[in-house]
Amino acid sequence: MADTSTPNGTSGAWALEARGLSKRYRRGWALRDCSFRLPAGRICGLVGPNGAGKSTLLGLATRQVEPTEGELRVFGVPVDDPAVMPRFAFLGQDKPLFKRFTVAETLRMGSELNPGWDMAAAERIVRSGHVPMHARVGTLSGGQRTRVAFALAFGKRPDLLLLDEPMSDLDPLARDEMSTLLMAEAVERGTTVVMSSHMLTELEDMCDYLLVVAGGRIRMAGDADALVPAHTLVTGVTEDGALPAALAPHTLIEARIQGRQFHAMVRPKGPLGGAWQITEPSLEEVLLAHLRSPDAPALYTPGARVEAEGTRTA
């Protein structure tokens, strides 16, 4: 039998598995019929415009929100099972720390609230940034507070770390420092990371897996190294002011016409003919094309798709 343990030695090949996951508020559906799989041990970028459903998805994964329909499992266990709680840590953009606590008191609080607390790891993360243990949290810089928040998250020794724009308020130098810290700690521990971010270049450098959400639905899911090469940028001359008919057999994601010239992001279904300029897009170009075209056909790499049959209604 194949070994389906995570790098931490925990069971379950999938860190997250959603089947028909939906959430409806009074104003309408925030998420609708989302089904996907995230393998354990990956660093996943969660991408989408404001209001796309990213925060709702993270809220469902952290049990802050209950689904209207469907099911979400964490390492094979239903998310509403109490056994899930010790296995994940969540860090939001606001990083709610007690400003009057010292750094040492903050870490001690973490040890008292989490049975599997790793004080050595938490203190190492803090001290490597030269953050004084006696300093009150309210006196720290944004980068120092983020480092303390990461120390709390990794001190819990989670199998799954969920991050909602945790570095959006940092300057470029502090963001680079925190990104390096996150990567080093996650790789060392084999932690699965899901990180929501609007910084597309940051995701390109850090993430090997992607979940793209738009209009409350999954638009792309899977390995970044497979998603990007599935797309091609095509530039050429229009035919009577429209896209050439020869592009019709291919899956069109986005097209823009400027004068007599067109620029199109396509998923080829065969050789691309015509006197066109063909280039391989960057991850940022692919993501932007999908975010600008939420009605484009969804794309899943092998293993990322899961059918919604057999889901249960909450």
C-alpha positions in Angstrom: 0.0 0.0 0.0 1.2 3.5 -0.8 2.3 5.7 2.0 -0.2 8.5 2.4 1.3 10.2 5.4 2.2 13.8 5.4 5.8 15.0 5.8 5.1 15.4 9.6 4.1 11.7 9.8 0.4 12.5 10.0 -2.2 10.5 8.1 -4.1 11.8 5.1 -2.8 12.4 1.6 -4.9 15.6 1.3 -4.4 18.5 3.6 -7.7 20.0 2.4 -10.5 18.2 0.4 -13.6 20.1 -0.5 -16.7 18.6 -2.0 -19.5 20.8 -3.2 -18.5 23.4 -0.6 -20.9 26.4 -0.5 -21.6 29.3 1.8 -24.6 31.6 1.5 -25.1 34.9 3.4 -28.2 37.1 3.3 -26.6 39.1 0.4 -26.0 35.9 -1.6 -23.6 33.1 -2.2 -20.0 33.8 -1.1 -18.9 30.4 -2.2 -20.7 28.1 -4.6 -20.1 24.4 -5.3 -16.3 24.4 -4.7 -14.6 21.1 -5.0 -10.8 20.7 -4.9 -7.9 18.8 -3.3 -4.7 20.2 -1.8 -2.0 17.6 -1.2 -0.2 17.6 2.1 3.1 19.3 2.4 2.6 22.0 -0.3 2.7 25.8 -0.1 -0.4 27.0 -1.7 -1.3 30.5 -2.9 -4.9 31.4 -2.6 -5.6 34.1 -5.2 -8.7 36.1 -6.1 -10.1 39.7 -6.2 -11.7 41.3 -3.2 -15.1 39.6 -2.5 -14.1 36.5 -4.4 -14.6 34.2 -1.4 -11.1 33.7 -0.2 -11.7 34.9 3.4 -14.9 32.7 3.5 -12.9 29.7 2.4 -10.3 30.3 5.1 -13.2 30.9 7.6 -14.6 27.5 6.7 -11.2 25.8 7.1 -10.7 27.4 10.5 -14.2 26.6 11.7 -15.1 30.3 12.1 -17.8 29.9 9.4 -20.2 26.9 8.9 -20.9 25.7 5.4 -24.4 26.0 3.9 -23.8 23.0 1.7 -21.0 20.5 1.0 -18.1 19.2 3.0 -14.6 20.2 3.9 -12.1 17.7 5.3 -8.7 18.5 6.9 -6.3 15.6 6.6 -9.2 13.3 5.9 -11.2 14.4 9.0 -14.4 16.5 8.7 -13.5 20.1 9.7 -16.2 20.1 12.4 -14.6 17.2 14.2 -12.9 18.4 17.5 -9.8 16.5 16.5 -9.1 19.0 13.7 -8.4 22.0 16.1 -4.9 21.1 17.2 -3.8 20.5 13.6 -4.1 23.9 12.2 -3.0 27.5 13.0 -4.5 30.6 11.5 -2.9 34.1 11.1 -5.0 36.9 9.8 -4.0 40.3 8.4 -4.8 42.1 11.7 -2.6 39.7 13.8 -4.6 40.1 17.0 -1.9 40.2 19.7 -2.3 41.7 23.2 -0.5 45.0 22.9 0.2 45.2 26.7 1.8 41.8 26.9 5.5 41.5 26.6 6.9 39.1 23.9 7.8 36.6 26.6 4.3 36.8 28.1 2.8 36.3 24.6 4.8 33.1 24.1 4.0 31.9 27.6 0.3 32.4 26.7 0.8 30.2 23.6 2.4 27.5 25.7 -0.5 27.5 28.1 -3.2 27.3 25.4 -1.5 24.6 23.2 -0.7 21.2 24.6 1.9 20.4 21.9 3.6 23.8 22.3 7.2 24.0 21.0 8.7 26.9 23.1 12.2 26.4 21.6 11.0 26.9 18.1 8.9 30.0 19.1 11.8 31.6 20.9 14.2 30.8 18.0 11.9 32.7 15.6 11.7 35.7 17.9 15.3 35.9 18.8 16.5 35.4 15.2 14.8 38.7 14.4 16.5 40.4 17.4 13.1 41.1 19.0 13.5 41.9 22.7 11.7 39.3 24.9 10.9 42.0 27.5 9.4 44.5 24.9 5.7 45.0 24.9 3.9 44.0 21.7 2.4 47.5 21.3 5.9 49.0 21.0 7.1 46.7 18.2 7.4 47.6 14.5 5.1 45.9 12.0 7.7 43.4 11.0 8.5 42.5 14.6 4.8 42.0 15.4 4.5 39.8 12.4 7.5 37.8 13.5 5.9 37.3 17.0 2.7 36.2 15.3 4.6 33.7 13.2 6.3 32.4 16.4 2.8 31.8 17.9 1.7 30.0 14.8 4.7 27.7 14.4 5.0 27.2 18.2 1.7 25.4 18.0 3.4 22.9 15.6 0.5 22.9 13.1 0.2 20.4 10.2 -1.7 23.1 8.3 -0.9 26.9 8.5 -3.6 29.2 7.1 -2.6 32.8 6.3 -4.9 35.6 5.3 -2.8 38.5 3.9 -0.4 38.3 6.9 2.3 40.5 5.3 0.3 43.1 3.4 1.1 45.9 5.9 4.9 45.3 5.8 7.5 47.3 3.8 9.3 45.4 1.1 12.4 44.6 3.3 10.2 43.2 6.2 8.1 41.3 3.7 11.1 39.6 2.2 12.4 38.8 5.7 9.1 37.2 6.7 8.8 35.3 3.4 12.2 33.8 4.0 11.2 32.9 7.6 7.9 31.3 6.5 9.6 29.2 3.8 12.4 28.0 6.1 10.0 27.0 8.9 7.5 25.4 6.6 10.1 23.3 4.7 11.8 22.2 8.0 8.6 21.0 9.5 6.8 19.8 6.4 3.9 22.2 7.1 1.2 22.6 4.6 0.6 26.3 4.0 -2.3 28.1 2.4 -1.6 31.8 2.0 -4.0 34.4 0.6 -2.2 37.3 -1.0 -2.6 40.0 -3.6 1.2 40.1 -4.1 1.4 37.9 -7.3 5.1 38.1 -7.6 5.4 37.0 -4.0 3.3 33.9 -4.7 5.4 33.1 -7.8 8.5 33.0 -5.6 7.0 31.0 -2.7 4.1 28.8 -3.9 4.2 25.5 -5.7 0.4 25.0 -5.7 -2.5 27.4 -6.5 -6.1 27.9 -5.8 -7.7 30.7 -7.8 -11.1 31.9 -6.7 -13.4 34.3 -8.6 -17.1 34.9 -8.3 -17.3 32.4 -5.4 -16.1 29.5 -7.5 -12.7 27.7 -8.1 -11.3 28.9 -11.4 -7.9 27.1 -11.2 -6.5 24.5 -8.9 -3.3 22.5 -9.0 0.5 22.5 -9.4 1.8 25.9 -10.4 4.4 24.2 -12.7 1.6 22.6 -14.7 -0.9 25.4 -14.7 1.3 28.0 -16.2 2.7 25.9 -19.2 -0.9 25.0 -20.1 -1.3 28.6 -21.3 0.1 30.5 -24.2 0.2 34.2 -25.1 -0.7 34.9 -28.7 -0.2 38.3 -30.4 -1.1 39.0 -34.0 -3.2 41.0 -36.5 -7.0 40.9 -36.3 -9.3 39.8 -39.1 -11.8 42.6 -39.9 -11.3 43.9 -36.4 -12.0 40.6 -34.7 -10.0 37.6 -33.4 -8.8 35.3 -36.2 -11.1 32.3 -36.8 -8.1 30.0 -36.5 -8.1 30.7 -32.7 -11.7 29.3 -32.3 -10.6 25.7 -31.6 -8.6 26.7 -28.6 -9.8 27.7 -25.1 -9.8 31.4 -24.9 -9.2 32.9 -21.5 -8.8 36.6 -22.3 -8.5 38.7 -25.4 -7.7 42.4 -25.9 -7.8 44.2 -29.2 -5.8 47.4 -29.7 -6.2 48.9 -33.2 -5.4 46.1 -35.7 -3.5 44.0 -33.2 -4.8 41.4 -30.7 -3.4 39.9 -27.6 -4.9 36.6 -26.4 -4.3 34.2 -23.5 -5.3 30.8 -24.7 -5.1 27.1 -23.6 -4.1 25.4 -26.9 -5.9 22.3 -27.9 -3.3 21.6 -30.6 -0.7 23.4 -32.7 -1.2 27.1 -33.0 -1.0 28.1 -36.7 -1.0 31.5 -38.2 1.6 34.2 -38.5 1.4 35.0 -34.8 3.9 35.7 -32.1 3.8 32.9 -29.5 5.2 33.4 -26.0 5.1 31.5 -22.7 3.4 33.7 -20.1 4.5 34.3 -16.5 2.5 33.1 -13.5 1.5 36.7 -12.9 0.2 37.0 -16.5 -1.8 33.8 -16.2 -3.4 34.8 -12.9 -4.3 38.3 -14.1 -5.9 36.9 -17.2 -8.1 34.5 -15.1 -8.9 37.2 -12.6 -10.1 39.5 -15.3 -12.1 36.7 -17.0 -14.0 34.9 -14.2 -16.3 33.2 -16.7 -13.4 31.5 -18.5 -13.4 27.6 -18.3 -12.0 26.3 -15.0 -8.7 24.4 -15.0 -7.6 21.7 -12.7 -4.3 19.7 -12.8 -4.4 16.0 -12.2 -5.4 15.2 -8.6 -6.7 18.7 -7.8 -10.2 17.9 -9.0 -12.8 16.1 -6.9 -16.3 15.4 -7.9 -19.1 16.8 -5.7 -21.2 13.6 -5.6 -21.8 12.2 -2.2 -21.6 15.5 -0.4 -23.7 16.1 2.6 -25.6 19.3 3.4 -24.7 21.1 6.6 
